[in-house]
Amino acid sequence: MYKSLVKPLLFNLDAERAHHLVFDNLRRAARVPGMPALLRTLYGFQHPSLEREVFGLKFPNPVGLAAGFDKNAALTDELATLGFGFVEIGTVTPRPQPGNPTPRLFRLPQDEALLNRMGFNNEGAAVVAARLAQRRNRQLLIGGNIGKNKDTPNERAADDYVACFEALAEVVDYFVVNVSSPNTPNLRQLQEKKPLIDLLQQVQARNKARPTPRPLLLKIAPDLTDSQLDDILEIARETRLSGLVATNTTISRDNLRTEAAHVASLGAGGLSGRPLRARATEVIRYLHQKSDGGLPIIGAGGIHSAADAQEKLAAGASLIQLYTGFIYEGPALVSQINRSLVRG
């Protein structure tokens, strides 16, 4: 039904407008008596073999929703009815910010891809924290993806990440430090070894001072070289990270079916979806092998089918996340993946 009826209607709209329409309709549907139970019946799938314990947390299944879809934690209760094992909200910044000018989200249907330059548009850490504190579904695991405000200089970036950590520490189950988005000026410079160690050490200092520290992960770009990935593993060991999220969107435009002139006309931004599948898997496999499987990895990038999910897990991912595949394939993708994992 989604691919034959709903998707064609949504794809006739501007991509960001369609995103908001989906949000509004999910929220409305959740208010209809019996509808949440129906959605859980249609899309939820539970089986003991799907359960995973990763960085000290028990996940009912390994399929999560990646950051970027529910930036402001506005829909966590509703998303819980679609079968996800966890939802990562954000990216959240300390202060609210509007993000980059519109249009800033584009589809590349020939490639089953998205191009975005959203720019960490969100309502700010205080609003998100208050909303999460009021959510009804406490079983759904929530990840907090955190970043810096656009106008915060890199030399003070750690202050922003610490502020987000402090605001959200009581209402999320794990944290992801995002320094790999291509849509905030100079943000990716924070992936360099020294500034990244300094930043993570400051966040970890606050984290370890808590009675119950939260798992702290780092989200990395797919565009890093092998030597840079080696640095990431060294940084992870030195700062005692709980894991990595591999990968964010790419700045590469290689091997696209969409006409190059059209892609160029869309401008800058991060590319996600099918074109990212192979590289994201390569990065996961490299990190898994180099760490001897000792560092949990959440795999993301180009998962549009159960086979794609199996590929990421076989490469060494402990968990996976959907975003663009969820847009193109619809909510049934979650249960399709989970059912395939049970079948083996």
Buried (B, 14 or more C-beta within 10 A) or exposed (E): EBEEEBBEEBEEEBBBEBBEBBBEEBEEBBEEEEBBEEBBEBBBBEEEEBEBEBBEBEBBBBBBBBBBBBBBBBBBBBBBBBBBBBBBBBBBBBBBBEBBEEEBBBBBEEBBBBBBBBBBBBBBBBBBBEBBEEBEBEEBBBBBBBBBBBEBEBEEBBBBBBBBBBBBBEBBBBBBBBBBBBBBEEBBEBBBEEBBBBBBBBBBEBBEEEEEBBBBBBBBBBBBEEEBBBBBBEBBEEBEBBBBBBBBBBBBBEEBEBEEEEBEEBEEBBBBBBBBBBBBBBBBBBBBEBBEEEBBBBBBBBBBBBEBBBBBBEBBBBBBBBBBBBBBBBBBBBBBBBEBBEEE
